[in-house]
Amino acid sequence: MITVTRLNGKKFQINALYIETIESFPDTTITLTNGHKFVVLENEDQIQTQIIRFYQSINMLGRTNMGGVANEE
């Protein structure tokens, strides 16, 4: 789940697995696979960062070597 903010300032969560598109017209609009649309305050880059973190947290994306430690073998 990612946390986003409606234009009125109310925060809510969206399941990132159901996001189909993210567009700016100029407000950021998230469209889900079921056709529902949400207009949010966050920009596309902020949402993309949250989605990547979410996918990494559920092991759908590989993690990058953040610590600079070589593989142990």
N, C-alpha and C positions, 0 to 999 in steps of 0.2 A: 504494500500500500504506500502511496505517496500522499503528502499533505499539500493542499493548495488552498488559495484564498479567493473567495468570491469578491466581486467588486464592492460589495457592502462591508467587507472586512471579516466576514465569517469564514473560519477555516473548516475544511472537511477533507475526507480522504477518498481517494480513488484507487481502485485496484489497477496497477500499471499493466497487468497482463491484458486488460480489455481496452487499452488505448489504441485507437486506429490511426488518428492523425492529430498533430498539434500545428495550429496555424496562427498567424498574427494578422489581424485586419483593421485597425492596429491593435485592438485588444487580443490577448491570447485566448484562442478557442480550442478546447480539447474535445475531440469527437471519439466516442466509444464505439466498439464493434456493433452495439445494438442500436446505433444512430443517435443516442442521447448526446447533447452538446452542453458544455460548461464553459462559461467565460470567466477567466481567472486573472488575478493581478500579476502572477509570476510570468517571467518571459520564457521563451522557448528553451534557452540555454539552462535556466534554473530547473525547469521540468525535466529536461534530458538528463541532467546530473542526478536528480532524484531517482529517475527510472534506472539509470545504470547502477546506482547504489542498491536499489531494491533487487535488481536481477542478480547482483553479486551476493546479496545477503541470502538469497535462496539458491545459490550456486548454479544459476543459469548462464552466468558469464564467468570466465576465468578471472582470477585475481592477479593483479600485476605485482611484481616484486617491489613492495613499498619500502622495505628495510635495507635493501642493498646487500642482503646476505645471499651468498651463493648456495645452490642446492647442496644438501648434505648427501653424500654417497659413500 
